[in-house]
């Protein structure tokens, strides 16, 4: 390969200098804004990192796309075929951010492996509109291909899994004679985690302030009474301290459930990769909650398969079983029986049969639909209680935060109203299914199905 001419070397040097200067200036502005309080420090650092990465990618693509034709012509056919003629392209292949180069007519000319995985691109180049059906992004690409300035576009999807993506669309001018003058460089950044974090913080503050208001008011009133006329009243003091302890325990459980729900929602878009035994988790849960059932003389029985391997996180599977069995204990009549049964290997055709055990008169609801990939197999846990049952009108709202049937309050011995919401989000993360059927006077059955193998396709809503 021939050496670059002095003018070409000077052009490369000027590109590097301009790119470095622009990056340093942008980072300095962000740090000044952070010090002045205009933006938070983590926002400034995140933006600085993004600017540095985009500047580096931009320089690499400028070098690759705008390289003189003489340099390409002097490269051997073998070097071009193996990719050794373009070190910048090799570096681009290793970048974790999805990067695409779109040419005339909106056709994808280049895409790194991260872009192939993120958009599900095939081996052959195709139209961008066939892989990314987002009108705002396509409009920005069309404008940039006409020579317009760079744009930043954000888009969100809510089904089947919520996601938020920011797309940087930048123009690249081709210097080769006779070629189409403009190309569009797309860099995609998945901001789902940061968006979820912002919403989780806002939701946590709103929910916590609402639910903690009553116990805090009670504690403040009892403390004021104990410091006043009940200071020397031993009987009143013991009674008030017992109530204060109950209210404190209520706040502790509420905060733990809110934190657990926030963690689950934060990672809901990331499927688990570990392995666990759903049957073993259920049996361990039954052993741990037996003390809660003893005061009501409730028997908890385990039936079905003793081994049920699934793809999932052990702690979260334990949390599913714990929430469902504790709810069954809470709403079952004294001296009754709770049945937990495991089916280790079922298909989608078996789910309707197993979730219809209470008969045609029972109300049924699919809270979360399982994955629909061909040949998928599941393990299913069903928990049947001996309670009063739930009316049909309440079923659609069971997994809402803080929703309680018949106006139940989150008293010291009651639940927080977050258990089924936690189960729903854990099941959604595992790409499983969550079902409930109930018949007034006969009780309720809550069922959860978890895939036995890695799920490539995301679940579809019903």
N, C-alpha and C positions, 0 to 999 in steps of 0.2 A: 504494500500500500504506500502511495506517495505521501511525502510530508506536506503539512499545511504550508501555504504561502505566508509571508509576513503579514499581508493584509488580513488573511483569514485568522491568524493567531491574534492579531490586534482586535478583530471583531469578537473573538471568544473572550479575550481579556476584558473588553468593555462590557460584555454581557454579564460576566461574573461580578464586575465592580458595581454595575447598576443594580443587579439582583441583591448583592450584599448590602448596599446602601439603603435600598428600599426596605429590606427586612429589618435592619437595625433601627431605621427611623420609625417603622410601624411598632416595633416592640417598645421603643422608648416612649412613644405616645401612649401606649396602653399602660405602661408602668406609671407614667405621670397621672393618668386618669385614676388608676387604682389608689395612688397615694393621696389624691385629692378627694377621694370618696365618691367619685362619679360612677365608678363600677366597682364590684367586689373583686378581691384579689384573685379568687379562683376563676372568675370570668376572664380577667386580664391574662392570666397564665394560659388558660385554655386557648384563647384567641391568639396569643403569641406563638404557641406551639403550632396551631393550625396555619398561621401565616408563614412560619418557617418551612413547614412541610410543603405548602402550596408553592412557595418561591422556588424550592428545590425541584419540585416536579415540573414547574413551568420552565426552568432553565434546562432540565433534561430533555423535555419535549421540543423546546426551541432548537437545541443542539441536534436532536435526532431528525426533526422534520425539515429544518432549514439548512442542513449540511450541504455543502456544494456538491453538485452533480459529479464533478471531476473526482472527488474523493470516493463516491460510491462506484463510479465506473472503474477506478483503479483497484477496487477490492475484487478478490477472486470469487468465482461463483460458489466454491466450497465454503468460503468464509461467510458469504451472505446466507447460504442455506443453513449453516450451523448457528448463525446469530453472532459469531465473533466479530462481525463487522460493526456491531452497534453495542458497545458496552453500556450506553445509557439505557438501551432497551432491557438489557439483563438486570440492571439495577431496578428498573421500573417493575420487572416481573416479581421482585422480592418485596415490593411495598405492600403493607397490609391494607391500605386504603384502596377502594375500587376506583380505577382510573380508566376512562375511555377516550378514544380519539374518534370523532365523528366527522365524516366528510360530506361530499356533495350528495344531496338528496336524503340526508339524514341516515346514511348508511354507516355502520360501525366499521372503522378501518383497523383499529387496534383496541385490545382490551386485556388488561393484566389478569392473572388468575383470581385475584380478589374480586374483580368485577364479574368474572364468569360465575363465581360462587354466589355473589350477592344478588345478581339479576337472573341467574339460571340460564346463562347464554349457552348456545350450542357451539360446536366446533367451527362452523362456517359463519362468516360475517353476514349480518342481516340488518334490517332496518331497526333503528332505535325504538321506534314506536311499537314494534312487535314485542319488545321486552320490557319497556318502561311506559306504561299507559298513564302518564301524568301530563295533562294538557299544559300546565305551567312550565314544566321542564321542556317539553317539546317546542313551545313558543319561544322560550329563551334560546334554545339551540338554533331554531330557524332564524332568529334575529342576529345571533352571533355569526352564523354562516353568511349573512348579508353584510358583514363588516361592522356590526353594532358593538358596543362596549361590553365588557364582562358583566355578568349578573350572578346574583345569589338567589336561589329558589329553594323554598322549603315545601315539603309535602308530607302528609300523614295518611296512614291507612288504619282503619279500626277493625277490619275483619280480614282473615280469621284471627290474626294476632295484631294488637296495636303496635305501630311502629312510626317513628318520626325520622325523616332524612333531610339533610341539608345538601344541596347540590351547587357546586361552584362551576359555572359555565364561563369559560374564557376563550377568547379568539386567538387563533394561531395563523399567522400569515405565511403561506407557502411561497418560497422564493424560486422554486424550479420553474423555468420557462414553460408555458403552455399548460400548466396545471391549474386546477381550480384554486382561486386566490385565497380562500379562507377555509379553515377547519375549526372545529369546536373541541376544546378539551374539557371533559367533565370529570370532576372529582367528587365522589359521594362520601358523606360522613354520616354514620348512623348515630343519631342523637337521642335514641329511645331511652337509654339509661338516664341521661341528664334530665330529659323532659319528665320522666317518671319521678325522679328524685325531687324536682321542683313541686310537682303536684302532690307527691306523698307528704312533703313537709307542710304544704298548705292544708291538706286534708287532715293531717295529724293534729295540727293546731286547732282547726275548727272542731273536729270531733272530740278531742281531749277537753277543750274548754267547755263544750256543751255537757259532756257526761260527767266531768269532775265538779261541776258547779254545785250539785246537790250534796255530795259527801263533804266537800269543803265547807259549805254553809253549815252543815250539821256539826262538824268538828269545831268550827269557830263558835257556834252557839253553846256547845257543851263546855268548851274551855272557859268562856265568859261566865257561865253559871258556876263552874267549879271554883273560879277565882272570886266569886261573889258570895251570895247568901248560902250556897251549898258547900262552902269551904269545909265546914266541920261536920257535915252530914255524911257519915260513913256509908250508909245504905245507898244514898243517892250517888255518892262518888263511885262505888263499885258498879252500880247500874250504868252510869254514864261512861265509865272507862270500858265496860264490855261493848257498848254500842260504838264507841270510838274505835275500838279494835276492829269491829266488823266493817266499819266504813273505811278504815285504812286498808284492810284486806281487799275490799271491793276496788279501791283505787289501784292497788298493786296489780290485781288481775286485769283490770281494764288497760293499764299501761302496757303490761306484757302482751296482751292480745293485739293492741294497736301496733306495737313494735314488730310483732310477728307478722301481721298482715302487711305492713310496709315492706318488710324484707322479702316476702313472697311476691308481692306485686312488682318490686324492683327487678327481680330476676325472671319474671313470668315468660319473657320472650326468649329465654335461653333454655333449651331442653336439657334435662339431666343426662349424664353419661355413665353413672355408676350402676351397680347391680345390687339388688337387695331381695330378701325373701319376704313377700307380703304376708304370708301365713305366719311366719315367725314374729313379724312385727305385731300382728294382731294378737297372738297369744301373749306376747310380752305386755301389750297394753292391757289385756284382760287382767293379768296378774297385778299390774300396778294400780288399777282402779277398783279392785275388789273392796278395799276399805270404804270407798264411797257408797257401795251398794249394801254393805252390812247393816247400817242403821235402818234401812227400809226392807231388810230381809229379801233382797232381790237376787236371784240366781242368774249368773252369766254363763252361758254354755257356748262352747266352740264346736262347730261341725264342719264337715267337708274335708278338703285336701290339707295335708300337713305341710306340704312344701309348695310354694308358689313363686318361683323366681321371676322378677320383673326388672325393667330398666328404670331406676329411680334413686332418690336420695333417702337413706334410712331414716334420718331425723324427720323429714317431711312425711314419709309414709306413716311413721309412728304418730305424728300430729294428726293425720287424717283419722286413723283408728281411734285415737284418744278423744277427739272432738265428737265423733259419731257415737261412741259408747257412753261418754259422759252425758250427752244429750238424752240418750235412751234411759239412763239411770234417773235423770232429773225428772222426766215426764212419765215414767212408768209407775203403775200403782204398787203400793207396798205388797210384798209377798209374791210378786209376779216373776216372769221369766223373760230374759233377753237372750236372743239367739244371734250369734255371729257366725256366718258360714262363708267359706272360701271356695271358689271354683278356680282351679289353677290354670286351665287352658280352655278358653272359649273363643268363638268367633262372633262376628257381628250378628249372625243369624240367631245366636243364643241369647243375645242381650234382651230382646223383646220378651222372650219367654221368662227369663229370670227376673225381669222388672215388672212383671204382671201377676205376681203371686197372690195378691189380695182380691183378684176377681175383676170382672168388667165394671162393677159399680164404683170401684176405687178411683180417686183422682190421681193422675199421673203427670209428671213433669220431667223433662230433660233439662237440667240446669246447665250442664256442659256436655257437648256432643263429643264422642271419641273420634280419633283419627280415622280416615277413610281409605288409607293406602291398601292396595290389593293384598289379600292374604294375611292381614294383621290378625294377631292372636292376643288375647287379654287374660289377665287374672282379675277376678271380681270378688270384692268384699261386700256382703249384705248384712246390715244390722237391723233387726226387727225389734221394736219396743212393744210394751204392753200399756201404752197410754190411751188417751181419749181420742186420738186421731186429729187430723188437721182438715179443716174445710177447704174445698177447692179454691175459694177466693183468696186464700192466704198463700197457696203454693207458689205463684209467680214471684213473690217478694221474700221468700225464705232466705235467699242468699244476700239480701241487701244488708248493708251495715246498720247495726243497732235495731233492726226490725225484730219485733217480738209479737208472736201470735196473741190475739186477744188482749193487747195492751199490757203485757207482762212488764214489770219493772225490773231493773237490774239491781235488785236488793242484795244484801250481804250473802245470801245463800243462792241467788239466782245467777244466770249467765250474763255475759256482757253483750250478747247480741252480735258477736263477731265470729263465732265458731264456724258457722256454715259458710260465711264469706271467705274465711281462711281456707276451708276445704275446697271451695270452688276454684280459687286461684292456684292452689297446689295441684289440683287435678288438671287444670288448664295448662300449667307449665309442663306436666308429665304427658300431655297430649292424650289424656284419658277421658272417661265419661263420668258424669255425676247425675244420678237419677233419684227421684223420690216418688213414692206412691203412698197414699194414705186413705183410710176409710174411717169416718167417725164411728167410734164404738169398737173398732177392731185394732187400732194402732197404726203405726207407720213403719215403712221400710225404706231405709236410705242405702243406696248401692253406689259403689265406686269401682270403675274398671281402669286398670293400668296396663299399658302395652308390655308384652313380654320381650319385644325386640326394639331396636332403635327405629324411631319413626322418622322417615324422610319427609313426608308430606305433613303440613300443618292441619289441625282439625278444622272442620267447617262448621259454621254456626247453624243452629236450627231455630 
